Amino acid sequence: MDDRIQIAHGGGGRLSGELIKKEILSRFGKGALSELPDAATLEYGNADSLVYSTDSFVIQPVEFPGGNIGNLCVYGTVNDVSVAGGKPLFLSLALILEEGLEISLLRRILDSLKESAEECGVQIVTGDTKVVPKGLCDRIYINTSGIGRPFKDFRLGRKGIVKGDKVVVSGNIGDHGIAILCVREAIKIENGPISDLASVQPLVESVHQFGAAVKFMRDPTRGGMAAVLNEIASGSDFGIELEEKKIPFSTGSKAVSEMLGLDLLHSPCEGRVVMICSESEADNIVSKWREMPAGRNACVIGTVTANSGKVVLKTGSGGSRIIDLPRGELLPRIC
């Protein structure tokens, strides 16, 4: 299978990284793309800089507990611009529709999309619509691009991370992935997992006052927390140690993961922020987030260490284990 694309190449794990490095960065990996940001900050002449991001959404199923592909395409792109330190302003919207798609479903998706865009204060300013024959698309795919303006206070990047900095998360980890899994596999649990799908824009805006103390932000989507933290630590002269007892999980997601033997650190989120910040401001950032509904479960979950390139989990029993990237795809098509 080395000469064919596999589902796992799109999962945010080791195969994804290898594909991007060998086939994409080898051709285009100069300038803004070299750091593989979720959104690029671009300078253009004497004009103000812009934050730009693009994303494609192929989630299956297109409706799930907590939202649908319409909410997802807005929040997903808004979140990428936000964690890059920007305030989202404009979105493009491109639809690929399968012949036979129910108009009633399309209307629900577009209504959700409209409501989410209005909530986030972004305008849909350009777009495209294509229809393909039945069987050549799974109901509906959506591509969105986002443009925003950067907050001048942030100085984001791995270069500023030092030993002793703290890892902060804005809420429960892994709910989106487990909610999708339960729908697909018809796992019925009373008060079961609901996707954490939401805009992180208010969370980011609330902490721009901390400026240079905020060093790195991501929303842990494909590959979950494990992928994001390994991205941060890979090739660096520092490592990261997490404390298992401090990581927030919802009861429903925890129950499903234990039943199926899954690691919630590999399960995607769609409404959370993972941040590396200075130790001196970590508690202040957590307090700020806890004042907001989206950040009520925020907490400090780990520390930057001198253990070069390693992400380690200090377990509840007092041991430790390496948090590595999965090679394959634990849950394809979650966004």
Secondary structure, 3 states (H helix, E strand, C coil): CCCCCCHHHHCCCHHHHHHHHHHHHHHHCCHHHHHCCCCEEEEECCEEEEEEEEEEECCCCCEECCEEHHHHHHHHHHHHHHHCCEEEEEEEEEEEEECCCCHHHHHHHHHHHHHHHHHHCCEEEEEEEEEECCCCCCCEEEEEEEEEEECCCCCCCHHHCCCCCEEEECCCCCHHHHHHHHHHCCCCCCCCCCCCCCCCHHHHHHHHHHHHHEEEEECCCCCHHHHHHHHHHCCCCCEEEEEHHHCCCCHHHHHHHHHHCCCHHHCCCCCCCEEEECHHHHHHHHHHHHCCHHHCCCEEEEEEECCCCCEEEECCCCCEEECCCCCCCCCCCCC
